Each structure stands twice: as structure tokens, then as C-alpha cells.
Amino acid sequence: MVHLLRWLPLLLLAVLIHAQSSSGKVRDRFIGVWKLLSCEQRPTSGEVSYPYGEHPVGRIIYDRAGRMSATLMRPGRASNAPREALRQLGREDLLEVIRGFTADYGTFDVDESSHTVIHHVEAALYPGWVGTDLKRSYEFSGNQLILTAASANGALRLVWERQPD
């Protein structure tokens, strides 16, 4: 028994080091560039919808310094206006330019205990997100990252595919 007590502090230290290193490994799985494969709005009642179309375009990037950025777009957004003419667009034309598009960036943290990644938004197309934390549950499946944003009305499910370095 005395021998066991002598080794107990070392055993506890090894367990602590393993726990810290394994938590870093989960965060490391996020690091890289991811391509958007699908984005589905799944309401609590009703039919699944595709806010960025059935073949969305998007990238999310996580880096080792803890920064992230995301861009999502519905392909085929209609606007015939040249870039210089955006200031003179009418309300409906301007809405069509931004409808089906979002972008944000900031920093991120991973909470392994709740399987949540938290995006601390510094800038975003939607002004209401600036200065907020966007929480997404995460799941890894092969070379895919699945993020789910829950709300009172249901959930937004995004499937991302890791891109080669």
C-alpha cells in the first residue's frame, strides 16, 4: 500500500497531462479549410429547406492561432447591376444581392464537454452577430465536419468537407 501511495501523485499527473493533450487534439481536428457540402434548415414542424440552395458554396477556415472565418452563398443569385451601380440599386435589387449570402469572422473555442464550437464574432454581414458568440454543436465523420445551430424553431445543419493542405 505504501508503494502505491508513493506512485499516486505521478499517476495523477500522467492522467492530467493525457486529459490536456487529448483536448488539444479535438481542437486540432478543426484546423484547416473546409468546403460547404450542404446546409439544411430543419424546422421543428414542416419541411426541410435549403437557405443557400441545394448546392451551396462556402468555406470555413480555422487556424492554429484560434481564428476562424466563414462564407456561405447560394449560387445563382440574380443581379444584373454592375458593381459600381450598387449604390443606386432599389430595395428589391439590393435585397437580391445580399439574399442567400453570409460571412463572418472572429476567433473560436472548443468546449469538448458539450461538443460545442463557439465562434466569437468580430465582423459579419449581419450586424446583429457582431460581438456575439455563435454556438454550434459539432461532430466529425470521416473527412467531414457537421455543425448544427439549434434554435427555438429547429436547427440549421451544415456539412463541411476537409480540403487538402
PyMOL commands that place a pseudoatom at each C-alpha (Angstrom):
pseudoatom trace, name=CA, resn=MET, resi=1, chain=A, elem=C, hetatm=0, pos=[0.000, 0.000, 0.000]
pseudoatom trace, name=CA, resn=VAL, resi=2, chain=A, elem=C, hetatm=0, pos=[2.865, 2.385, 0.834]
pseudoatom trace, name=CA, resn=HIS, resi=3, chain=A, elem=C, hetatm=0, pos=[4.353, 1.774, -2.625]
pseudoatom trace, name=CA, resn=LEU, resi=4, chain=A, elem=C, hetatm=0, pos=[1.033, 2.633, -4.249]
pseudoatom trace, name=CA, resn=LEU, resi=5, chain=A, elem=C, hetatm=0, pos=[0.800, 5.905, -2.325]
pseudoatom trace, name=CA, resn=ARG, resi=6, chain=A, elem=C, hetatm=0, pos=[4.316, 6.799, -3.468]
pseudoatom trace, name=CA, resn=TRP, resi=7, chain=A, elem=C, hetatm=0, pos=[3.297, 6.449, -7.147]
pseudoatom trace, name=CA, resn=LEU, resi=8, chain=A, elem=C, hetatm=0, pos=[-0.169, 8.001, -6.844]
pseudoatom trace, name=CA, resn=PRO, resi=9, chain=A, elem=C, hetatm=0, pos=[0.981, 11.620, -7.464]
pseudoatom trace, name=CA, resn=LEU, resi=10, chain=A, elem=C, hetatm=0, pos=[2.819, 10.533, -10.621]
pseudoatom trace, name=CA, resn=LEU, resi=11, chain=A, elem=C, hetatm=0, pos=[-0.210, 8.578, -11.813]
pseudoatom trace, name=CA, resn=LEU, resi=12, chain=A, elem=C, hetatm=0, pos=[-2.484, 11.592, -11.249]
pseudoatom trace, name=CA, resn=LEU, resi=13, chain=A, elem=C, hetatm=0, pos=[-0.049, 13.843, -13.107]
pseudoatom trace, name=CA, resn=ALA, resi=14, chain=A, elem=C, hetatm=0, pos=[0.008, 11.437, -16.064]
pseudoatom trace, name=CA, resn=VAL, resi=15, chain=A, elem=C, hetatm=0, pos=[-3.809, 11.406, -16.168]
pseudoatom trace, name=CA, resn=LEU, resi=16, chain=A, elem=C, hetatm=0, pos=[-3.900, 15.223, -16.115]
pseudoatom trace, name=CA, resn=ILE, resi=17, chain=A, elem=C, hetatm=0, pos=[-1.327, 15.504, -18.912]
pseudoatom trace, name=CA, resn=HIS, resi=18, chain=A, elem=C, hetatm=0, pos=[-3.254, 12.982, -21.021]
pseudoatom trace, name=CA, resn=ALA, resi=19, chain=A, elem=C, hetatm=0, pos=[-6.531, 14.873, -20.486]
pseudoatom trace, name=CA, resn=GLN, resi=20, chain=A, elem=C, hetatm=0, pos=[-4.925, 18.171, -21.535]
pseudoatom trace, name=CA, resn=SER, resi=21, chain=A, elem=C, hetatm=0, pos=[-3.261, 16.680, -24.610]
pseudoatom trace, name=CA, resn=SER, resi=22, chain=A, elem=C, hetatm=0, pos=[-6.421, 14.902, -25.759]
pseudoatom trace, name=CA, resn=SER, resi=23, chain=A, elem=C, hetatm=0, pos=[-8.452, 18.128, -25.514]
pseudoatom trace, name=CA, resn=GLY, resi=24, chain=A, elem=C, hetatm=0, pos=[-5.900, 19.828, -27.751]
pseudoatom trace, name=CA, resn=LYS, resi=25, chain=A, elem=C, hetatm=0, pos=[-6.303, 17.012, -30.254]
pseudoatom trace, name=CA, resn=VAL, resi=26, chain=A, elem=C, hetatm=0, pos=[-10.040, 17.704, -30.680]
pseudoatom trace, name=CA, resn=ARG, resi=27, chain=A, elem=C, hetatm=0, pos=[-9.350, 21.411, -31.261]
pseudoatom trace, name=CA, resn=ASP, resi=28, chain=A, elem=C, hetatm=0, pos=[-6.642, 20.427, -33.759]
pseudoatom trace, name=CA, resn=ARG, resi=29, chain=A, elem=C, hetatm=0, pos=[-9.207, 18.480, -35.785]
pseudoatom trace, name=CA, resn=PHE, resi=30, chain=A, elem=C, hetatm=0, pos=[-10.899, 21.795, -36.663]
pseudoatom trace, name=CA, resn=ILE, resi=31, chain=A, elem=C, hetatm=0, pos=[-7.703, 23.358, -38.054]
pseudoatom trace, name=CA, resn=GLY, resi=32, chain=A, elem=C, hetatm=0, pos=[-7.820, 23.716, -41.825]
pseudoatom trace, name=CA, resn=VAL, resi=33, chain=A, elem=C, hetatm=0, pos=[-10.034, 24.723, -44.723]
pseudoatom trace, name=CA, resn=TRP, resi=34, chain=A, elem=C, hetatm=0, pos=[-13.479, 23.167, -45.103]
pseudoatom trace, name=CA, resn=LYS, resi=35, chain=A, elem=C, hetatm=0, pos=[-15.796, 23.237, -48.136]
pseudoatom trace, name=CA, resn=LEU, resi=36, chain=A, elem=C, hetatm=0, pos=[-19.558, 23.501, -47.632]
pseudoatom trace, name=CA, resn=LEU, resi=37, chain=A, elem=C, hetatm=0, pos=[-21.390, 20.411, -48.906]
pseudoatom trace, name=CA, resn=SER, resi=38, chain=A, elem=C, hetatm=0, pos=[-24.875, 21.094, -47.602]
pseudoatom trace, name=CA, resn=CYS, resi=39, chain=A, elem=C, hetatm=0, pos=[-26.882, 23.476, -45.469]
pseudoatom trace, name=CA, resn=GLU, resi=40, chain=A, elem=C, hetatm=0, pos=[-30.321, 22.407, -44.324]
pseudoatom trace, name=CA, resn=GLN, resi=41, chain=A, elem=C, hetatm=0, pos=[-32.851, 24.288, -42.229]
pseudoatom trace, name=CA, resn=ARG, resi=42, chain=A, elem=C, hetatm=0, pos=[-34.695, 21.638, -40.221]
pseudoatom trace, name=CA, resn=PRO, resi=43, chain=A, elem=C, hetatm=0, pos=[-37.717, 23.202, -38.540]
pseudoatom trace, name=CA, resn=THR, resi=44, chain=A, elem=C, hetatm=0, pos=[-39.416, 21.547, -35.580]
pseudoatom trace, name=CA, resn=SER, resi=45, chain=A, elem=C, hetatm=0, pos=[-42.501, 21.336, -37.756]
pseudoatom trace, name=CA, resn=GLY, resi=46, chain=A, elem=C, hetatm=0, pos=[-42.605, 21.417, -41.523]
pseudoatom trace, name=CA, resn=GLU, resi=47, chain=A, elem=C, hetatm=0, pos=[-40.381, 20.555, -44.413]
pseudoatom trace, name=CA, resn=VAL, resi=48, chain=A, elem=C, hetatm=0, pos=[-36.597, 20.836, -44.662]
pseudoatom trace, name=CA, resn=SER, resi=49, chain=A, elem=C, hetatm=0, pos=[-35.464, 23.909, -46.604]
pseudoatom trace, name=CA, resn=TYR, resi=50, chain=A, elem=C, hetatm=0, pos=[-32.164, 24.955, -48.153]
pseudoatom trace, name=CA, resn=PRO, resi=51, chain=A, elem=C, hetatm=0, pos=[-31.378, 28.628, -47.357]
pseudoatom trace, name=CA, resn=TYR, resi=52, chain=A, elem=C, hetatm=0, pos=[-28.284, 28.588, -49.601]
pseudoatom trace, name=CA, resn=GLY, resi=53, chain=A, elem=C, hetatm=0, pos=[-29.773, 26.286, -52.244]
pseudoatom trace, name=CA, resn=GLU, resi=54, chain=A, elem=C, hetatm=0, pos=[-29.380, 22.557, -52.690]
pseudoatom trace, name=CA, resn=HIS, resi=55, chain=A, elem=C, hetatm=0, pos=[-25.787, 23.027, -53.924]
pseudoatom trace, name=CA, resn=PRO, resi=56, chain=A, elem=C, hetatm=0, pos=[-24.406, 25.798, -51.696]
pseudoatom trace, name=CA, resn=VAL, resi=57, chain=A, elem=C, hetatm=0, pos=[-20.982, 27.370, -51.997]
pseudoatom trace, name=CA, resn=GLY, resi=58, chain=A, elem=C, hetatm=0, pos=[-18.955, 28.099, -48.901]
pseudoatom trace, name=CA, resn=ARG, resi=59, chain=A, elem=C, hetatm=0, pos=[-15.746, 27.857, -46.931]
pseudoatom trace, name=CA, resn=ILE, resi=60, chain=A, elem=C, hetatm=0, pos=[-14.971, 27.843, -43.244]
pseudoatom trace, name=CA, resn=ILE, resi=61, chain=A, elem=C, hetatm=0, pos=[-11.400, 28.205, -42.050]
pseudoatom trace, name=CA, resn=TYR, resi=62, chain=A, elem=C, hetatm=0, pos=[-9.978, 27.524, -38.594]
pseudoatom trace, name=CA, resn=ASP, resi=63, chain=A, elem=C, hetatm=0, pos=[-6.323, 28.280, -37.852]
pseudoatom trace, name=CA, resn=ARG, resi=64, chain=A, elem=C, hetatm=0, pos=[-3.940, 27.302, -35.053]
pseudoatom trace, name=CA, resn=ALA, resi=65, chain=A, elem=C, hetatm=0, pos=[-3.947, 30.839, -33.632]
pseudoatom trace, name=CA, resn=GLY, resi=66, chain=A, elem=C, hetatm=0, pos=[-7.650, 30.439, -32.831]
pseudoatom trace, name=CA, resn=ARG, resi=67, chain=A, elem=C, hetatm=0, pos=[-9.062, 32.496, -35.696]
pseudoatom trace, name=CA, resn=MET, resi=68, chain=A, elem=C, hetatm=0, pos=[-11.972, 31.493, -37.912]
pseudoatom trace, name=CA, resn=SER, resi=69, chain=A, elem=C, hetatm=0, pos=[-13.810, 32.845, -40.922]
pseudoatom trace, name=CA, resn=ALA, resi=70, chain=A, elem=C, hetatm=0, pos=[-16.857, 31.583, -42.776]
pseudoatom trace, name=CA, resn=THR, resi=71, chain=A, elem=C, hetatm=0, pos=[-18.529, 32.493, -46.067]
pseudoatom trace, name=CA, resn=LEU, resi=72, chain=A, elem=C, hetatm=0, pos=[-21.714, 30.880, -47.393]
pseudoatom trace, name=CA, resn=MET, resi=73, chain=A, elem=C, hetatm=0, pos=[-23.517, 31.653, -50.638]
pseudoatom trace, name=CA, resn=ARG, resi=74, chain=A, elem=C, hetatm=0, pos=[-26.481, 30.459, -52.640]
pseudoatom trace, name=CA, resn=PRO, resi=75, chain=A, elem=C, hetatm=0, pos=[-25.238, 30.127, -56.228]
pseudoatom trace, name=CA, resn=GLY, resi=76, chain=A, elem=C, hetatm=0, pos=[-27.208, 31.849, -58.944]
pseudoatom trace, name=CA, resn=ARG, resi=77, chain=A, elem=C, hetatm=0, pos=[-28.160, 34.966, -57.017]
pseudoatom trace, name=CA, resn=ALA, resi=78, chain=A, elem=C, hetatm=0, pos=[-29.584, 37.257, -59.651]
pseudoatom trace, name=CA, resn=SER, resi=79, chain=A, elem=C, hetatm=0, pos=[-28.334, 40.774, -60.131]
pseudoatom trace, name=CA, resn=ASN, resi=80, chain=A, elem=C, hetatm=0, pos=[-27.505, 42.424, -63.406]
pseudoatom trace, name=CA, resn=ALA, resi=81, chain=A, elem=C, hetatm=0, pos=[-26.179, 45.540, -61.746]
pseudoatom trace, name=CA, resn=PRO, resi=82, chain=A, elem=C, hetatm=0, pos=[-22.510, 46.341, -62.252]
pseudoatom trace, name=CA, resn=ARG, resi=83, chain=A, elem=C, hetatm=0, pos=[-20.504, 46.727, -59.066]
pseudoatom trace, name=CA, resn=GLU, resi=84, chain=A, elem=C, hetatm=0, pos=[-20.309, 50.499, -59.441]
pseudoatom trace, name=CA, resn=ALA, resi=85, chain=A, elem=C, hetatm=0, pos=[-24.116, 50.749, -59.555]
pseudoatom trace, name=CA, resn=LEU, resi=86, chain=A, elem=C, hetatm=0, pos=[-24.770, 49.085, -56.182]
pseudoatom trace, name=CA, resn=ARG, resi=87, chain=A, elem=C, hetatm=0, pos=[-25.324, 52.474, -54.515]
pseudoatom trace, name=CA, resn=GLN, resi=88, chain=A, elem=C, hetatm=0, pos=[-28.189, 53.204, -56.871]
pseudoatom trace, name=CA, resn=LEU, resi=89, chain=A, elem=C, hetatm=0, pos=[-29.976, 49.872, -56.591]
pseudoatom trace, name=CA, resn=GLY, resi=90, chain=A, elem=C, hetatm=0, pos=[-33.568, 49.785, -55.449]
pseudoatom trace, name=CA, resn=ARG, resi=91, chain=A, elem=C, hetatm=0, pos=[-34.586, 47.954, -52.288]
pseudoatom trace, name=CA, resn=GLU, resi=92, chain=A, elem=C, hetatm=0, pos=[-35.592, 44.709, -54.048]
pseudoatom trace, name=CA, resn=ASP, resi=93, chain=A, elem=C, hetatm=0, pos=[-32.458, 44.596, -56.195]
pseudoatom trace, name=CA, resn=LEU, resi=94, chain=A, elem=C, hetatm=0, pos=[-30.269, 45.242, -53.172]
pseudoatom trace, name=CA, resn=LEU, resi=95, chain=A, elem=C, hetatm=0, pos=[-32.052, 42.519, -51.211]
pseudoatom trace, name=CA, resn=GLU, resi=96, chain=A, elem=C, hetatm=0, pos=[-31.394, 40.080, -54.056]
pseudoatom trace, name=CA, resn=VAL, resi=97, chain=A, elem=C, hetatm=0, pos=[-27.679, 40.928, -53.990]
pseudoatom trace, name=CA, resn=ILE, resi=98, chain=A, elem=C, hetatm=0, pos=[-27.364, 40.008, -50.311]
pseudoatom trace, name=CA, resn=ARG, resi=99, chain=A, elem=C, hetatm=0, pos=[-30.082, 37.355, -50.054]
pseudoatom trace, name=CA, resn=GLY, resi=100, chain=A, elem=C, hetatm=0, pos=[-28.526, 33.933, -49.845]
pseudoatom trace, name=CA, resn=PHE, resi=101, chain=A, elem=C, hetatm=0, pos=[-25.136, 35.185, -48.672]
pseudoatom trace, name=CA, resn=THR, resi=102, chain=A, elem=C, hetatm=0, pos=[-23.480, 35.473, -45.287]
pseudoatom trace, name=CA, resn=ALA, resi=103, chain=A, elem=C, hetatm=0, pos=[-19.967, 35.951, -43.989]
pseudoatom trace, name=CA, resn=ASP, resi=104, chain=A, elem=C, hetatm=0, pos=[-18.344, 36.378, -40.598]
pseudoatom trace, name=CA, resn=TYR, resi=105, chain=A, elem=C, hetatm=0, pos=[-15.000, 36.093, -38.885]
pseudoatom trace, name=CA, resn=GLY, resi=106, chain=A, elem=C, hetatm=0, pos=[-13.532, 36.150, -35.416]
pseudoatom trace, name=CA, resn=THR, resi=107, chain=A, elem=C, hetatm=0, pos=[-11.968, 33.696, -33.003]
pseudoatom trace, name=CA, resn=PHE, resi=108, chain=A, elem=C, hetatm=0, pos=[-13.120, 30.303, -31.800]
pseudoatom trace, name=CA, resn=ASP, resi=109, chain=A, elem=C, hetatm=0, pos=[-13.044, 27.989, -28.809]
pseudoatom trace, name=CA, resn=VAL, resi=110, chain=A, elem=C, hetatm=0, pos=[-13.990, 24.335, -28.472]
pseudoatom trace, name=CA, resn=ASP, resi=111, chain=A, elem=C, hetatm=0, pos=[-15.972, 23.067, -25.481]
pseudoatom trace, name=CA, resn=GLU, resi=112, chain=A, elem=C, hetatm=0, pos=[-15.448, 19.319, -25.567]
pseudoatom trace, name=CA, resn=SER, resi=113, chain=A, elem=C, hetatm=0, pos=[-17.771, 18.606, -22.651]
pseudoatom trace, name=CA, resn=SER, resi=114, chain=A, elem=C, hetatm=0, pos=[-20.771, 19.903, -24.623]
pseudoatom trace, name=CA, resn=HIS, resi=115, chain=A, elem=C, hetatm=0, pos=[-19.404, 19.070, -28.113]
pseudoatom trace, name=CA, resn=THR, resi=116, chain=A, elem=C, hetatm=0, pos=[-19.695, 22.749, -28.993]
pseudoatom trace, name=CA, resn=VAL, resi=117, chain=A, elem=C, hetatm=0, pos=[-17.557, 25.089, -31.042]
pseudoatom trace, name=CA, resn=ILE, resi=118, chain=A, elem=C, hetatm=0, pos=[-18.047, 28.754, -30.186]
pseudoatom trace, name=CA, resn=HIS, resi=119, chain=A, elem=C, hetatm=0, pos=[-17.412, 31.443, -32.802]
pseudoatom trace, name=CA, resn=HIS, resi=120, chain=A, elem=C, hetatm=0, pos=[-16.680, 34.808, -31.151]
pseudoatom trace, name=CA, resn=VAL, resi=121, chain=A, elem=C, hetatm=0, pos=[-17.844, 37.105, -33.954]
pseudoatom trace, name=CA, resn=GLU, resi=122, chain=A, elem=C, hetatm=0, pos=[-15.775, 40.226, -34.641]
pseudoatom trace, name=CA, resn=ALA, resi=123, chain=A, elem=C, hetatm=0, pos=[-17.273, 41.159, -38.032]
pseudoatom trace, name=CA, resn=ALA, resi=124, chain=A, elem=C, hetatm=0, pos=[-20.258, 39.866, -40.000]
pseudoatom trace, name=CA, resn=LEU, resi=125, chain=A, elem=C, hetatm=0, pos=[-22.572, 40.691, -42.864]
pseudoatom trace, name=CA, resn=TYR, resi=126, chain=A, elem=C, hetatm=0, pos=[-25.414, 40.522, -40.342]
pseudoatom trace, name=CA, resn=PRO, resi=127, chain=A, elem=C, hetatm=0, pos=[-24.672, 43.372, -37.875]
pseudoatom trace, name=CA, resn=GLY, resi=128, chain=A, elem=C, hetatm=0, pos=[-26.557, 41.668, -35.043]
pseudoatom trace, name=CA, resn=TRP, resi=129, chain=A, elem=C, hetatm=0, pos=[-23.917, 38.947, -34.861]
pseudoatom trace, name=CA, resn=VAL, resi=130, chain=A, elem=C, hetatm=0, pos=[-21.006, 41.338, -34.202]
pseudoatom trace, name=CA, resn=GLY, resi=131, chain=A, elem=C, hetatm=0, pos=[-19.794, 40.966, -30.627]
pseudoatom trace, name=CA, resn=THR, resi=132, chain=A, elem=C, hetatm=0, pos=[-21.805, 37.780, -30.031]
pseudoatom trace, name=CA, resn=ASP, resi=133, chain=A, elem=C, hetatm=0, pos=[-20.908, 34.128, -29.597]
pseudoatom trace, name=CA, resn=LEU, resi=134, chain=A, elem=C, hetatm=0, pos=[-22.376, 31.730, -32.154]
pseudoatom trace, name=CA, resn=LYS, resi=135, chain=A, elem=C, hetatm=0, pos=[-22.525, 28.256, -30.633]
pseudoatom trace, name=CA, resn=ARG, resi=136, chain=A, elem=C, hetatm=0, pos=[-22.636, 25.196, -32.863]
pseudoatom trace, name=CA, resn=SER, resi=137, chain=A, elem=C, hetatm=0, pos=[-22.665, 21.566, -31.834]
pseudoatom trace, name=CA, resn=TYR, resi=138, chain=A, elem=C, hetatm=0, pos=[-20.032, 19.622, -33.747]
pseudoatom trace, name=CA, resn=GLU, resi=139, chain=A, elem=C, hetatm=0, pos=[-19.497, 16.106, -34.976]
pseudoatom trace, name=CA, resn=PHE, resi=140, chain=A, elem=C, hetatm=0, pos=[-16.677, 14.631, -37.046]
pseudoatom trace, name=CA, resn=SER, resi=141, chain=A, elem=C, hetatm=0, pos=[-17.429, 11.863, -39.524]
pseudoatom trace, name=CA, resn=GLY, resi=142, chain=A, elem=C, hetatm=0, pos=[-14.512, 10.758, -41.695]
pseudoatom trace, name=CA, resn=ASN, resi=143, chain=A, elem=C, hetatm=0, pos=[-13.305, 13.889, -43.528]
pseudoatom trace, name=CA, resn=GLN, resi=144, chain=A, elem=C, hetatm=0, pos=[-16.499, 15.789, -42.695]
pseudoatom trace, name=CA, resn=LEU, resi=145, chain=A, elem=C, hetatm=0, pos=[-17.331, 18.300, -40.000]
pseudoatom trace, name=CA, resn=ILE, resi=146, chain=A, elem=C, hetatm=0, pos=[-21.021, 18.653, -39.167]
pseudoatom trace, name=CA, resn=LEU, resi=147, chain=A, elem=C, hetatm=0, pos=[-22.068, 21.831, -37.386]
pseudoatom trace, name=CA, resn=THR, resi=148, chain=A, elem=C, hetatm=0, pos=[-25.582, 22.290, -36.031]
pseudoatom trace, name=CA, resn=ALA, resi=149, chain=A, elem=C, hetatm=0, pos=[-27.038, 25.565, -34.821]
pseudoatom trace, name=CA, resn=ALA, resi=150, chain=A, elem=C, hetatm=0, pos=[-30.105, 24.950, -32.689]
pseudoatom trace, name=CA, resn=SER, resi=151, chain=A, elem=C, hetatm=0, pos=[-32.898, 27.485, -32.292]
pseudoatom trace, name=CA, resn=ALA, resi=152, chain=A, elem=C, hetatm=0, pos=[-36.425, 27.583, -30.901]
pseudoatom trace, name=CA, resn=ASN, resi=153, chain=A, elem=C, hetatm=0, pos=[-37.731, 26.899, -34.428]
pseudoatom trace, name=CA, resn=GLY, resi=154, chain=A, elem=C, hetatm=0, pos=[-35.491, 23.918, -35.191]
pseudoatom trace, name=CA, resn=ALA, resi=155, chain=A, elem=C, hetatm=0, pos=[-31.903, 23.601, -36.353]
pseudoatom trace, name=CA, resn=LEU, resi=156, chain=A, elem=C, hetatm=0, pos=[-29.578, 24.637, -39.148]
pseudoatom trace, name=CA, resn=ARG, resi=157, chain=A, elem=C, hetatm=0, pos=[-27.309, 21.723, -40.143]
pseudoatom trace, name=CA, resn=LEU, resi=158, chain=A, elem=C, hetatm=0, pos=[-24.125, 22.417, -42.116]
pseudoatom trace, name=CA, resn=VAL, resi=159, chain=A, elem=C, hetatm=0, pos=[-21.933, 19.650, -43.527]
pseudoatom trace, name=CA, resn=TRP, resi=160, chain=A, elem=C, hetatm=0, pos=[-18.355, 20.624, -44.382]
pseudoatom trace, name=CA, resn=GLU, resi=161, chain=A, elem=C, hetatm=0, pos=[-15.665, 18.571, -46.143]
pseudoatom trace, name=CA, resn=ARG, resi=162, chain=A, elem=C, hetatm=0, pos=[-11.995, 18.966, -45.237]
pseudoatom trace, name=CA, resn=GLN, resi=163, chain=A, elem=C, hetatm=0, pos=[-9.929, 20.328, -48.121]
pseudoatom trace, name=CA, resn=PRO, resi=164, chain=A, elem=C, hetatm=0, pos=[-6.386, 19.110, -48.793]
pseudoatom trace, name=CA, resn=ASP, resi=165, chain=A, elem=C, hetatm=0, pos=[-3.484, 21.208, -47.485]
for i in range(1, 165): cmd.bond("trace and resi %d" % i, "trace and resi %d" % (i + 1))
show_as sticks, trace
zoom trace
